[in-house]
Amino acid sequence: MTAHLSTVGFLRSACCMFLIFTSLSFPALGETYRSGLYVEPAYEGWRRNEDGSFSFIFGYHNENWEEELDVPVGDNNYFEPGDADRGQPTHFLPRRNRFTFEVVVPSDWGDRELSWTLTSNGVTRTAYATLERDYVIDNVVIASETGSLGAGTSSPESRANIPPKLTVMGDRTGDEIIRRVRAGEPLRIETRVEDDGLPKPRPPSRTRAELEGLEKMMTPPRRTTVGKTNGLFLSWNVYRGAGEVHFDPPQIKPWEDTRASANSPWGALWTPPPVPEDGMYYTDVVFSEPGTYILWGRADDGGLYHDGYITVIVTE
């Protein structure tokens, strides 16, 4: 009896020590993906421009589901060779963001390599861009990657799709759109979006209850739907600038959030808000701190996209 009790006591002590060690060594699974992770830069591919130059297209994967990171251009966010600032974002939205920006290189680029290096939350990652034939992209490839084609890449309707057109209304300063506003005061953005109506929206394949039940079984969250929900939408977000920024109405997530309840085209049951009959969208933006910001607007029809940018100078 004494030996049995000693064995049981030993096992209980060992189990307690293991649980203590585990809790000290590993954060809860539900916390590991929300914040504290890093951004992985991504080279999406290249395409030839009409003037003979080439565009390298980049995106990124912020490993965090919620944390938005700010990494200014410099030692932790740079391109090489050449100019470290190639128009890359310094504010990184959560999760996977595809085809975020382009870097134009000359027609004689040849077999050289362009690299984008990011250091975030103590982790350094680099994406390498080349003109390898395997990386050439066009609208069909983009639509396939963003989800509207899925396996049906031969769909005539999808192949006939052309990108929407985004136009920011108001005065311009040269090639730039520059606005000025005081911190705490709303800035009104007026945007016209035109589209050909393709691809046509399709209904979700599962019910909300089914998808929410799947989500509860998955930690961290995973894709619960195949392909992206089609539907024209406009989304404004911070591209550069570290201050707190509020958008009214709240903007649709352009990143790939696959949870059923997510305000994202990648959420299985998400449907786009009604498109204004005149194509005009009105967005009020409030900046909490002075500084220079760049806002990024994306019109997305579920397969192809068109981007616009506004530089905002915020004063006291």
GUKENU-946162 format. One record per residue (C-alpha): residue number from 1; residue in three letters; chain; x, y, z. Coordinates in steps of 0.02 Angstrom, whole numbers, plus 50000, padded with zeros to 5 digits. Each point is the difference from the previous one (the first is absolute). Layout:
N
<node k="NUM" r="Ala" c="A" X="X" Y="Y" Z="Z"/>
...
//
This chain:
316
<node k="1" r="Met" c="A" X="50000" Y="50000" Z="50000"/>
<node k="2" r="Thr" c="A" X="50140" Y="50119" Z="50045"/>
<node k="3" r="Ala" c="A" X="50089" Y="49966" Z="49835"/>
<node k="4" r="His" c="A" X="49839" Y="50028" Z="49903"/>
<node k="5" r="Leu" c="A" X="49967" Y="50168" Z="50084"/>
<node k="6" r="Ser" c="A" X="50180" Y="50053" Z="49967"/>
<node k="7" r="Thr" c="A" X="49980" Y="49959" Z="49816"/>
<node k="8" r="Val" c="A" X="49838" Y="50096" Z="49987"/>
<node k="9" r="Gly" c="A" X="50076" Y="50149" Z="50089"/>
<node k="10" r="Phe" c="A" X="50149" Y="49997" Z="49883"/>
<node k="11" r="Leu" c="A" X="49889" Y="49996" Z="49847"/>
<node k="12" r="Arg" c="A" X="49894" Y="50143" Z="50064"/>
<node k="13" r="Ser" c="A" X="50156" Y="50102" Z="50036"/>
<node k="14" r="Ala" c="A" X="50070" Y="49961" Z="49828"/>
<node k="15" r="Cys" c="A" X="49836" Y="50051" Z="49916"/>
<node k="16" r="Cys" c="A" X="49995" Y="50162" Z="50098"/>
<node k="17" r="Met" c="A" X="50179" Y="50040" Z="49954"/>
<node k="18" r="Phe" c="A" X="49962" Y="49964" Z="49816"/>
<node k="19" r="Leu" c="A" X="49848" Y="50114" Z="50003"/>
<node k="20" r="Ile" c="A" X="50099" Y="50139" Z="50084"/>
<node k="21" r="Phe" c="A" X="50141" Y="49980" Z="49875"/>
<node k="22" r="Thr" c="A" X="49879" Y="50000" Z="49855"/>
<node k="23" r="Ser" c="A" X="49907" Y="50156" Z="50058"/>
<node k="24" r="Leu" c="A" X="50164" Y="50092" Z="50027"/>
<node k="25" r="Ser" c="A" X="50079" Y="49945" Z="49836"/>
<node k="26" r="Phe" c="A" X="49856" Y="50013" Z="49877"/>
<node k="27" r="Pro" c="A" X="49866" Y="50135" Z="49986"/>
<node k="28" r="Ala" c="A" X="49820" Y="49946" Z="49983"/>
<node k="29" r="Leu" c="A" X="49960" Y="49945" Z="49824"/>
<node k="30" r="Gly" c="A" X="49863" Y="50132" Z="49987"/>
<node k="31" r="Glu" c="A" X="50129" Y="50137" Z="50029"/>
<node k="32" r="Thr" c="A" X="50140" Y="49945" Z="49885"/>
<node k="33" r="Tyr" c="A" X="49926" Y="50066" Z="49839"/>
<node k="34" r="Arg" c="A" X="49920" Y="50165" Z="50057"/>
<node k="35" r="Ser" c="A" X="50157" Y="50105" Z="50029"/>
<node k="36" r="Gly" c="A" X="50187" Y="49993" Z="50028"/>
<node k="37" r="Leu" c="A" X="50044" Y="49915" Z="49836"/>
<node k="38" r="Tyr" c="A" X="50086" Y="50070" Z="49846"/>
<node k="39" r="Val" c="A" X="49967" Y="50053" Z="49820"/>
<node k="40" r="Glu" c="A" X="50057" Y="49891" Z="49856"/>
<node k="41" r="Pro" c="A" X="50030" Y="50101" Z="49838"/>
<node k="42" r="Ala" c="A" X="49940" Y="49912" Z="49844"/>
<node k="43" r="Tyr" c="A" X="50050" Y="50013" Z="49817"/>
<node k="44" r="Glu" c="A" X="49844" Y="49968" Z="49897"/>
<node k="45" r="Gly" c="A" X="50072" Y="50009" Z="49825"/>
<node k="46" r="Trp" c="A" X="50035" Y="50119" Z="49855"/>
<node k="47" r="Arg" c="A" X="49922" Y="50068" Z="49842"/>
<node k="48" r="Arg" c="A" X="50063" Y="50099" Z="49852"/>
<node k="49" r="Asn" c="A" X="49941" Y="50180" Z="49978"/>
<node k="50" r="Glu" c="A" X="49957" Y="50083" Z="49835"/>
<node k="51" r="Asp" c="A" X="50161" Y="50104" Z="50000"/>
<node k="52" r="Gly" c="A" X="50108" Y="49843" Z="50016"/>
<node k="53" r="Ser" c="A" X="50033" Y="50018" Z="50186"/>
<node k="54" r="Phe" c="A" X="49949" Y="49868" Z="50126"/>
<node k="55" r="Ser" c="A" X="49896" Y="50007" Z="50159"/>
<node k="56" r="Phe" c="A" X="50049" Y="49892" Z="50147"/>
<node k="57" r="Ile" c="A" X="49845" Y="49970" Z="50106"/>
<node k="58" r="Phe" c="A" X="50013" Y="49972" Z="50187"/>
<node k="59" r="Gly" c="A" X="49884" Y="49959" Z="50143"/>
<node k="60" r="Tyr" c="A" X="50025" Y="49936" Z="50176"/>
<node k="61" r="His" c="A" X="49936" Y="49882" Z="50133"/>
<node k="62" r="Asn" c="A" X="49982" Y="50075" Z="50173"/>
<node k="63" r="Glu" c="A" X="50001" Y="49844" Z="50109"/>
<node k="64" r="Asn" c="A" X="49889" Y="50089" Z="50127"/>
<node k="65" r="Trp" c="A" X="49811" Y="49987" Z="49988"/>
<node k="66" r="Glu" c="A" X="49974" Y="50167" Z="50088"/>
<node k="67" r="Glu" c="A" X="50160" Y="50099" Z="50028"/>
<node k="68" r="Glu" c="A" X="50038" Y="50136" Z="49872"/>
<node k="69" r="Leu" c="A" X="50186" Y="50037" Z="49994"/>
<node k="70" r="Asp" c="A" X="50090" Y="50161" Z="49953"/>
<node k="71" r="Val" c="A" X="50175" Y="49983" Z="49925"/>
<node k="72" r="Pro" c="A" X="50070" Y="50164" Z="49930"/>
<node k="73" r="Val" c="A" X="50112" Y="49998" Z="49847"/>
<node k="74" r="Gly" c="A" X="50179" Y="49979" Z="50059"/>
<node k="75" r="Asp" c="A" X="50105" Y="49863" Z="50076"/>
<node k="76" r="Asn" c="A" X="49845" Y="49893" Z="50033"/>
<node k="77" r="Asn" c="A" X="49906" Y="50030" Z="49837"/>
<node k="78" r="Tyr" c="A" X="50104" Y="50022" Z="49842"/>
<node k="79" r="Phe" c="A" X="50034" Y="49947" Z="49822"/>
<node k="80" r="Glu" c="A" X="50168" Y="49963" Z="49922"/>
<node k="81" r="Pro" c="A" X="50090" Y="50031" Z="49888"/>
<node k="82" r="Gly" c="A" X="49965" Y="50184" Z="49971"/>
<node k="83" r="Asp" c="A" X="49874" Y="50109" Z="50090"/>
<node k="84" r="Ala" c="A" X="49943" Y="49925" Z="50165"/>
<node k="85" r="Asp" c="A" X="49830" Y="50084" Z="49979"/>
<node k="86" r="Arg" c="A" X="49904" Y="49923" Z="49855"/>
<node k="87" r="Gly" c="A" X="49827" Y="50052" Z="50057"/>
<node k="88" r="Gln" c="A" X="49974" Y="49852" Z="50115"/>
<node k="89" r="Pro" c="A" X="49876" Y="50009" Z="50144"/>
<node k="90" r="Thr" c="A" X="50057" Y="50044" Z="50175"/>
<node k="91" r="His" c="A" X="49834" Y="49955" Z="50081"/>
<node k="92" r="Phe" c="A" X="49961" Y="49815" Z="49989"/>
<node k="93" r="Leu" c="A" X="49823" Y="49936" Z="50013"/>
<node k="94" r="Pro" c="A" X="49965" Y="49828" Z="50074"/>
<node k="95" r="Arg" c="A" X="50012" Y="49835" Z="49906"/>
<node k="96" r="Arg" c="A" X="50033" Y="49972" Z="49814"/>
<node k="97" r="Asn" c="A" X="49998" Y="50153" Z="49888"/>
<node k="98" r="Arg" c="A" X="50030" Y="49958" Z="49818"/>
<node k="99" r="Phe" c="A" X="50057" Y="50112" Z="49857"/>
<node k="100" r="Thr" c="A" X="50022" Y="50149" Z="50115"/>
<node k="101" r="Phe" c="A" X="50122" Y="50107" Z="49899"/>
<node k="102" r="Glu" c="A" X="50111" Y="50004" Z="49846"/>
<node k="103" r="Val" c="A" X="50182" Y="50047" Z="49971"/>
<node k="104" r="Val" c="A" X="50043" Y="50049" Z="49821"/>
<node k="105" r="Val" c="A" X="50171" Y="49949" Z="49934"/>
<node k="106" r="Pro" c="A" X="50077" Y="50046" Z="49830"/>
<node k="107" r="Ser" c="A" X="49988" Y="49895" Z="49843"/>
<node k="108" r="Asp" c="A" X="50183" Y="49949" Z="50014"/>
<node k="109" r="Trp" c="A" X="49980" Y="49926" Z="50174"/>
<node k="110" r="Gly" c="A" X="50055" Y="49829" Z="49938"/>
<node k="111" r="Asp" c="A" X="50035" Y="49864" Z="50127"/>
<node k="112" r="Arg" c="A" X="50032" Y="50114" Z="50147"/>
<node k="113" r="Glu" c="A" X="49912" Y="49977" Z="50166"/>
<node k="114" r="Leu" c="A" X="49901" Y="50129" Z="50101"/>
<node k="115" r="Ser" c="A" X="49975" Y="49962" Z="50184"/>
<node k="116" r="Trp" c="A" X="49880" Y="50069" Z="50131"/>
<node k="117" r="Thr" c="A" X="50052" Y="49974" Z="50181"/>
<node k="118" r="Leu" c="A" X="49887" Y="50023" Z="50152"/>
<node k="119" r="Thr" c="A" X="50042" Y="49985" Z="50184"/>
<node k="120" r="Ser" c="A" X="49849" Y="49995" Z="50114"/>
<node k="121" r="Asn" c="A" X="49981" Y="49941" Z="50179"/>
<node k="122" r="Gly" c="A" X="50182" Y="49948" Z="49996"/>
<node k="123" r="Val" c="A" X="49986" Y="49888" Z="49846"/>
<node k="124" r="Thr" c="A" X="50082" Y="50041" Z="49831"/>
<node k="125" r="Arg" c="A" X="49929" Y="49934" Z="49837"/>
<node k="126" r="Thr" c="A" X="50045" Y="50037" Z="49819"/>
<node k="127" r="Ala" c="A" X="49906" Y="49979" Z="49835"/>
<node k="128" r="Tyr" c="A" X="50099" Y="49986" Z="49838"/>
<node k="129" r="Ala" c="A" X="49932" Y="50058" Z="49832"/>
<node k="130" r="Thr" c="A" X="50065" Y="49944" Z="49831"/>
<node k="131" r="Leu" c="A" X="49937" Y="49989" Z="49821"/>
<node k="132" r="Glu" c="A" X="49992" Y="49811" Z="50002"/>
<node k="133" r="Arg" c="A" X="49866" Y="49938" Z="49880"/>
<node k="134" r="Asp" c="A" X="49913" Y="49903" Z="50137"/>
<node k="135" r="Tyr" c="A" X="49953" Y="50165" Z="50084"/>
<node k="136" r="Val" c="A" X="49917" Y="50087" Z="49854"/>
<node k="137" r="Ile" c="A" X="49821" Y="50051" Z="50041"/>
<node k="138" r="Asp" c="A" X="49848" Y="50071" Z="49912"/>
<node k="139" r="Asn" c="A" X="49818" Y="50034" Z="50045"/>
<node k="140" r="Val" c="A" X="49956" Y="49815" Z="49993"/>
<node k="141" r="Val" c="A" X="50138" Y="49958" Z="50124"/>
<node k="142" r="Ile" c="A" X="49949" Y="50143" Z="50114"/>
<node k="143" r="Ala" c="A" X="49817" Y="49947" Z="49998"/>
<node k="144" r="Ser" c="A" X="50051" Y="49821" Z="50035"/>
<node k="145" r="Glu" c="A" X="50109" Y="50051" Z="50147"/>
<node k="146" r="Thr" c="A" X="49870" Y="50116" Z="50075"/>
<node k="147" r="Gly" c="A" X="49871" Y="49862" Z="49991"/>
<node k="148" r="Ser" c="A" X="49868" Y="50045" Z="49872"/>
<node k="149" r="Leu" c="A" X="50052" Y="49869" Z="49874"/>
<node k="150" r="Gly" c="A" X="50034" Y="49857" Z="50118"/>
<node k="151" r="Ala" c="A" X="50019" Y="49843" Z="49896"/>
<node k="152" r="Gly" c="A" X="49896" Y="50072" Z="49857"/>
<node k="153" r="Thr" c="A" X="50138" Y="50100" Z="49917"/>
<node k="154" r="Ser" c="A" X="49921" Y="49973" Z="49830"/>
<node k="155" r="Ser" c="A" X="49840" Y="50092" Z="50041"/>
<node k="156" r="Pro" c="A" X="49964" Y="50120" Z="49855"/>
<node k="157" r="Glu" c="A" X="49912" Y="50120" Z="50117"/>
<node k="158" r="Ser" c="A" X="50149" Y="50011" Z="50117"/>
<node k="159" r="Arg" c="A" X="50123" Y="50018" Z="49857"/>
<node k="160" r="Ala" c="A" X="49896" Y="50143" Z="49930"/>
<node k="161" r="Asn" c="A" X="50009" Y="50094" Z="50164"/>
<node k="162" r="Ile" c="A" X="50092" Y="50166" Z="50002"/>
<node k="163" r="Pro" c="A" X="50061" Y="50089" Z="50158"/>
<node k="164" r="Pro" c="A" X="49886" Y="50128" Z="50081"/>
<node k="165" r="Lys" c="A" X="50050" Y="50183" Z="49990"/>
<node k="166" r="Leu" c="A" X="50029" Y="50103" Z="50157"/>
<node k="167" r="Thr" c="A" X="50001" Y="50190" Z="49988"/>
<node k="168" r="Val" c="A" X="50030" Y="50114" Z="50149"/>
<node k="169" r="Met" c="A" X="49901" Y="50159" Z="49976"/>
<node k="170" r="Gly" c="A" X="50071" Y="50173" Z="50034"/>
<node k="171" r="Asp" c="A" X="50155" Y="50101" Z="49962"/>
<node k="172" r="Arg" c="A" X="50170" Y="49926" Z="49963"/>
<node k="173" r="Thr" c="A" X="50176" Y="50064" Z="50026"/>
<node k="174" r="Gly" c="A" X="50092" Y="49939" Z="49847"/>
<node k="175" r="Asp" c="A" X="49987" Y="49811" Z="49994"/>
<node k="176" r="Glu" c="A" X="49961" Y="49990" Z="50186"/>
<node k="177" r="Ile" c="A" X="49840" Y="50021" Z="50097"/>
<node k="178" r="Ile" c="A" X="50042" Y="50101" Z="50156"/>
<node k="179" r="Arg" c="A" X="49878" Y="50048" Z="50137"/>
<node k="180" r="Arg" c="A" X="50026" Y="50101" Z="50160"/>
<node k="181" r="Val" c="A" X="49901" Y="49984" Z="50160"/>
<node k="182" r="Arg" c="A" X="50018" Y="50032" Z="50186"/>
<node k="183" r="Ala" c="A" X="50016" Y="49857" Z="50124"/>
<node k="184" r="Gly" c="A" X="49830" Y="49952" Z="50068"/>
<node k="185" r="Glu" c="A" X="49903" Y="50078" Z="49856"/>
<node k="186" r="Pro" c="A" X="49916" Y="49892" Z="49866"/>
<node k="187" r="Leu" c="A" X="50067" Y="49994" Z="49823"/>
<node k="188" r="Arg" c="A" X="49871" Y="49955" Z="49868"/>
<node k="189" r="Ile" c="A" X="50060" Y="49886" Z="49858"/>
<node k="190" r="Glu" c="A" X="49889" Y="49991" Z="49847"/>
<node k="191" r="Thr" c="A" X="50035" Y="49850" Z="49887"/>
<node k="192" r="Arg" c="A" X="49920" Y="49945" Z="49838"/>
<node k="193" r="Val" c="A" X="50008" Y="49815" Z="49957"/>
<node k="194" r="Glu" c="A" X="49952" Y="49934" Z="49828"/>
<node k="195" r="Asp" c="A" X="49989" Y="49816" Z="49955"/>
<node k="196" r="Asp" c="A" X="49939" Y="49883" Z="49864"/>
<node k="197" r="Gly" c="A" X="49898" Y="49890" Z="50118"/>
<node k="198" r="Leu" c="A" X="50113" Y="49849" Z="49980"/>
<node k="199" r="Pro" c="A" X="50025" Y="49876" Z="50078"/>
<node k="200" r="Lys" c="A" X="49822" Y="49974" Z="50060"/>
<node k="201" r="Pro" c="A" X="49980" Y="49961" Z="50187"/>
<node k="202" r="Arg" c="A" X="49971" Y="49821" Z="50053"/>
<node k="203" r="Pro" c="A" X="49911" Y="49940" Z="50158"/>
<node k="204" r="Pro" c="A" X="50099" Y="49923" Z="50145"/>
<node k="205" r="Ser" c="A" X="50015" Y="49811" Z="50000"/>
<node k="206" r="Arg" c="A" X="49970" Y="49979" Z="50188"/>
<node k="207" r="Thr" c="A" X="49886" Y="50076" Z="50130"/>
<node k="208" r="Arg" c="A" X="50060" Y="50117" Z="50137"/>
<node k="209" r="Ala" c="A" X="49965" Y="49869" Z="50134"/>
<node k="210" r="Glu" c="A" X="50105" Y="49870" Z="49908"/>
<node k="211" r="Leu" c="A" X="50147" Y="50118" Z="49978"/>
<node k="212" r="Glu" c="A" X="49995" Y="50069" Z="50176"/>
<node k="213" r="Gly" c="A" X="49999" Y="49821" Z="50065"/>
<node k="214" r="Leu" c="A" X="50155" Y="49962" Z="49897"/>
<node k="215" r="Glu" c="A" X="50086" Y="50156" Z="50065"/>
<node k="216" r="Lys" c="A" X="49979" Y="49946" Z="50180"/>
<node k="217" r="Met" c="A" X="50094" Y="49840" Z="49959"/>
<node k="218" r="Met" c="A" X="50147" Y="50091" Z="49921"/>
<node k="219" r="Thr" c="A" X="50137" Y="50090" Z="50097"/>
<node k="220" r="Pro" c="A" X="50073" Y="50101" Z="49924"/>
<node k="221" r="Pro" c="A" X="49862" Y="50039" Z="49873"/>
<node k="222" r="Arg" c="A" X="50022" Y="49923" Z="49829"/>
<node k="223" r="Arg" c="A" X="49916" Y="50017" Z="49832"/>
<node k="224" r="Thr" c="A" X="49823" Y="49934" Z="50010"/>
<node k="225" r="Thr" c="A" X="49950" Y="50042" Z="49823"/>
<node k="226" r="Val" c="A" X="50073" Y="49972" Z="49829"/>
<node k="227" r="Gly" c="A" X="50020" Y="50153" Z="49893"/>
<node k="228" r="Lys" c="A" X="49954" Y="50180" Z="50030"/>
<node k="229" r="Thr" c="A" X="49825" Y="50072" Z="50007"/>
<node k="230" r="Asn" c="A" X="49975" Y="50107" Z="49845"/>
<node k="231" r="Gly" c="A" X="49929" Y="50173" Z="50013"/>
<node k="232" r="Leu" c="A" X="50055" Y="50178" Z="49967"/>
<node k="233" r="Phe" c="A" X="50062" Y="50097" Z="50151"/>
<node k="234" r="Leu" c="A" X="50107" Y="50150" Z="50046"/>
<node k="235" r="Ser" c="A" X="50117" Y="50002" Z="50150"/>
<node k="236" r="Trp" c="A" X="50109" Y="50142" Z="50068"/>
<node k="237" r="Asn" c="A" X="50143" Y="49957" Z="50118"/>
<node k="238" r="Val" c="A" X="50161" Y="50073" Z="50068"/>
<node k="239" r="Tyr" c="A" X="50150" Y="49966" Z="49887"/>
<node k="240" r="Arg" c="A" X="50128" Y="50109" Z="50090"/>
<node k="241" r="Gly" c="A" X="49985" Y="50090" Z="50166"/>
<node k="242" r="Ala" c="A" X="50007" Y="49937" Z="50179"/>
<node k="243" r="Gly" c="A" X="49862" Y="50102" Z="50084"/>
<node k="244" r="Glu" c="A" X="49827" Y="49936" Z="50042"/>
<node k="245" r="Val" c="A" X="49879" Y="50024" Z="49855"/>
<node k="246" r="His" c="A" X="49811" Y="49976" Z="50002"/>
<node k="247" r="Phe" c="A" X="49893" Y="49971" Z="49845"/>
<node k="248" r="Asp" c="A" X="49813" Y="50032" Z="49990"/>
<node k="249" r="Pro" c="A" X="49916" Y="49893" Z="49944"/>
<node k="250" r="Pro" c="A" X="50113" Y="49857" Z="50059"/>
<node k="251" r="Gln" c="A" X="50095" Y="49932" Z="49850"/>
<node k="252" r="Ile" c="A" X="49995" Y="49826" Z="49928"/>
<node k="253" r="Lys" c="A" X="50155" Y="49895" Z="50036"/>
<node k="254" r="Pro" c="A" X="50101" Y="49981" Z="49840"/>
<node k="255" r="Trp" c="A" X="50105" Y="49865" Z="50083"/>
<node k="256" r="Glu" c="A" X="49958" Y="49816" Z="50002"/>
<node k="257" r="Asp" c="A" X="49900" Y="49970" Z="50157"/>
<node k="258" r="Thr" c="A" X="49910" Y="49835" Z="49972"/>
<node k="259" r="Arg" c="A" X="49896" Y="49999" Z="50158"/>
<node k="260" r="Ala" c="A" X="49813" Y="49991" Z="49965"/>
<node k="261" r="Ser" c="A" X="49963" Y="50157" Z="50101"/>
<node k="262" r="Ala" c="A" X="50142" Y="50102" Z="49925"/>
<node k="263" r="Asn" c="A" X="49966" Y="50162" Z="49906"/>
<node k="264" r="Ser" c="A" X="50108" Y="49934" Z="49859"/>
<node k="265" r="Pro" c="A" X="49967" Y="49936" Z="49823"/>
<node k="266" r="Trp" c="A" X="50090" Y="49841" Z="50055"/>
<node k="267" r="Gly" c="A" X="49873" Y="49968" Z="50137"/>
<node k="268" r="Ala" c="A" X="49887" Y="49861" Z="49938"/>
<node k="269" r="Leu" c="A" X="49834" Y="50088" Z="50033"/>
<node k="270" r="Trp" c="A" X="50056" Y="50178" Z="49963"/>
<node k="271" r="Thr" c="A" X="49899" Y="50097" Z="49873"/>
<node k="272" r="Pro" c="A" X="50051" Y="50171" Z="49936"/>
<node k="273" r="Pro" c="A" X="49899" Y="50153" Z="50051"/>
<node k="274" r="Pro" c="A" X="49887" Y="50072" Z="49865"/>
<node k="275" r="Val" c="A" X="50091" Y="50092" Z="49863"/>
<node k="276" r="Pro" c="A" X="49942" Y="50183" Z="49988"/>
<node k="277" r="Glu" c="A" X="49898" Y="50030" Z="49843"/>
<node k="278" r="Asp" c="A" X="50112" Y="50145" Z="49950"/>
<node k="279" r="Gly" c="A" X="50159" Y="49906" Z="50048"/>
<node k="280" r="Met" c="A" X="50046" Y="50132" Z="50130"/>
<node k="281" r="Tyr" c="A" X="50069" Y="49948" Z="50170"/>
<node k="282" r="Tyr" c="A" X="50021" Y="50123" Z="50144"/>
<node k="283" r="Thr" c="A" X="50124" Y="49962" Z="50139"/>
<node k="284" r="Asp" c="A" X="50042" Y="50109" Z="50151"/>
<node k="285" r="Val" c="A" X="50173" Y="49978" Z="50074"/>
<node k="286" r="Val" c="A" X="50061" Y="50067" Z="50169"/>
<node k="287" r="Phe" c="A" X="50185" Y="50002" Z="50048"/>
<node k="288" r="Ser" c="A" X="50044" Y="50001" Z="50185"/>
<node k="289" r="Glu" c="A" X="50178" Y="50064" Z="49979"/>
<node k="290" r="Pro" c="A" X="50091" Y="50125" Z="49887"/>
<node k="291" r="Gly" c="A" X="50113" Y="49933" Z="49865"/>
<node k="292" r="Thr" c="A" X="50005" Y="49950" Z="49817"/>
<node k="293" r="Tyr" c="A" X="49893" Y="49852" Z="49951"/>
<node k="294" r="Ile" c="A" X="49967" Y="49905" Z="49840"/>
<node k="295" r="Leu" c="A" X="49828" Y="49922" Z="49982"/>
<node k="296" r="Trp" c="A" X="49976" Y="49854" Z="49883"/>
<node k="297" r="Gly" c="A" X="49834" Y="49970" Z="49914"/>
<node k="298" r="Arg" c="A" X="49960" Y="49838" Z="49910"/>
<node k="299" r="Ala" c="A" X="49851" Y="49967" Z="49887"/>
<node k="300" r="Asp" c="A" X="49981" Y="49812" Z="49982"/>
<node k="301" r="Asp" c="A" X="49871" Y="49906" Z="49898"/>
<node k="302" r="Gly" c="A" X="50042" Y="49830" Z="50073"/>
<node k="303" r="Gly" c="A" X="50132" Y="49960" Z="49871"/>
<node k="304" r="Leu" c="A" X="50092" Y="50157" Z="49944"/>
<node k="305" r="Tyr" c="A" X="50035" Y="50165" Z="50085"/>
<node k="306" r="His" c="A" X="50051" Y="50182" Z="49977"/>
<node k="307" r="Asp" c="A" X="50092" Y="50102" Z="50131"/>
<node k="308" r="Gly" c="A" X="50006" Y="50185" Z="50044"/>
<node k="309" r="Tyr" c="A" X="50103" Y="50098" Z="50126"/>
<node k="310" r="Ile" c="A" X="49979" Y="50161" Z="50098"/>
<node k="311" r="Thr" c="A" X="50137" Y="50090" Z="50094"/>
<node k="312" r="Val" c="A" X="49928" Y="50085" Z="50155"/>
<node k="313" r="Ile" c="A" X="50095" Y="50132" Z="50098"/>
<node k="314" r="Val" c="A" X="49929" Y="50006" Z="50175"/>
<node k="315" r="Thr" c="A" X="50038" Y="50154" Z="50107"/>
<node k="316" r="Glu" c="A" X="49973" Y="50036" Z="50184"/>
//
